[in-house]
Amino acid sequence: MNTERSAEYFKRAKEMFPGGVNSPVRAFGSVDGDPLFIDKAEGPYMWDVDGNEFIDFCCSWGPMILGHKHPKVLAAIEEAVNKGSSFGAPSYYSLELAELIVQNHRFIEMMRFVSSGTEAVMSAVRLARGYTGKSKIVKFEGCYHGHVDHLLVKAGSGLATFGVSSSAGVPDAFAQETLVADLNDVEALEALFAANAEDIACVILEPIPANNGLLLQERSYLLAIKALCEKYGSLLIFDEVISGFRVGFEGASGWYDVAADIYTFGKIIGGGMPVGAFAASKEIMGHVAPLGAVYQAGTLSANPVAMAAGLATIKECLSEDFYQNQGRRTAYFTGALNDFLLENKYPIKLVQMGSIFWLRFAEERISKASQIDPKSMQYFKKMHPLLLENGIYLGPSGYEVGFVSSAHSLEILDKAIETFQKCFKEVLG
Ligand SMILES: *Cc1c(COP(=O)(O)O)cnc(C)c1O
């Protein structure tokens, strides 16, 4: 594969950006490679600046659920931008998008748009603290919530119940406000609550953890978390930045039929433009400025062009059988590959939920971050460049999930299945 131009651009980019990138995972560090500069994309395909073609299963890390350059999204963006790109005043698209979401989501009454998932989470946590008047928060090992200070925290060692920072620049005092628990362990969470009974403002989790492998949880576990929150007067935040509008219109909340108190969204909600949102009941959202005392603002919040892209995307997601179709095609893809892996006795499985999948280099179910053997990533390291050479683009880390868009037809998936099989054989013998 010729990657001359990407290599030259990356060399220049390293002078301009730390590690040559504007978001760390893009540097291809965990697959020991150099990133490809992408020139353009359409439907399920992307092309790099050297003209190599890929079937794209990264889908911009989730937002492109309709594939790239969907005609309706493109038209909506064109219409919006022709009217002007930012006003710093209310515009109609945001209203229509919010109404459409509220009408089709049982657990949401009101929302606020922001410009990224990180911003949505940061604001949701502030709202939970402002609402409850408490300061500690609980998060889980293996869930990612963006680069918010008090969420860049991992479990402390030994007997410490508070977290320690997982990034330089996060003061210990912040990290100590965050309690970290293991997923799929109700007793540990009960103990955490008991030890901090008066202090926990909220529990935040990805109800479908999809940033550290795909660590599927049970409905009963989500209900147990919810019951603990109710018992101790804490709010439950579902971070649905990935799962929202992905596994169904109501995301994980609808899939499991479990309601949270506050929701955070991102990715799909902007249809490829920078959008995030946090949402809740009117009673809780009433605490946000200017109605309430929790301050939150944004110069480019609800940017009209971004709202138009989100609106066009969300409308397509509401079309009949959209999610059944997504799930069916993804299951076709993962099913065919799982049959192949089983036949060949390869110790690998594709875990699937809706149109999300993850290459699990282990035979047993994995529901906690600590169950992933870091050594198993050596297989992914070999798979990734091989898949690229054969025209398949996956996110450059074995801890990342893949996405199937509505543009991934059965025909394209067949092509991908064949390529995956060939690459599995080459890596595993
Ligand atoms: C991507 C992601 C975020 C952060 O969103 P950004 O738009 O990257 O800031 C937060 N939470 C979850 C679950 C995510 O997947």
The ligand as an SDF file (V2000), in Angstrom:
LIG
                    3D

 15 15  0  0  0  0  0  0  0  0999 V2000
  -17.0220   10.0280   22.7550 C   0  0  0  0  0  0  0  0  0  0  0  0
  -17.5380    9.9700   24.1410 C   0  0  0  0  0  0  0  0  0  0  0  0
  -17.5060   11.0760   25.0100 C   0  0  0  0  0  0  0  0  0  0  0  0
  -16.7910   12.3430   24.6530 C   0  0  0  0  0  0  0  0  0  0  0  0
  -17.3490   12.9800   23.5550 O   0  0  0  0  0  0  0  0  0  0  0  0
  -16.4480   14.0320   22.7420 P   0  0  0  0  0  0  0  0  0  0  0  0
  -17.3920   14.5660   21.7060 O   0  0  0  0  0  0  0  0  0  0  0  0
  -15.3090   13.2510   22.1860 O   0  0  0  0  0  0  0  0  0  0  0  0
  -16.0120   15.0750   23.7050 O   0  0  0  0  0  0  0  0  0  0  0  0
  -18.1220   10.9750   26.2360 C   0  0  0  0  0  0  0  0  0  0  0  0
  -18.7380    9.8430   26.6090 N   0  0  0  0  0  0  0  0  0  0  0  0
  -18.7900    8.7640   25.8190 C   0  0  0  0  0  0  0  0  0  0  0  0
  -19.5160    7.5490   26.2780 C   0  0  0  0  0  0  0  0  0  0  0  0
  -18.1730    8.7810   24.5710 C   0  0  0  0  0  0  0  0  0  0  0  0
  -18.1900    7.6860   23.8140 O   0  0  0  0  0  0  0  0  0  0  0  0
  1  2  1  0
  2  3  1  0
  2 14  2  0
  3  4  1  0
  3 10  2  0
  4  5  1  0
  5  6  1  0
  6  7  2  0
  6  8  1  0
  6  9  1  0
 10 11  1  0
 11 12  2  0
 12 13  1  0
 12 14  1  0
 14 15  1  0
M  END
$$$$
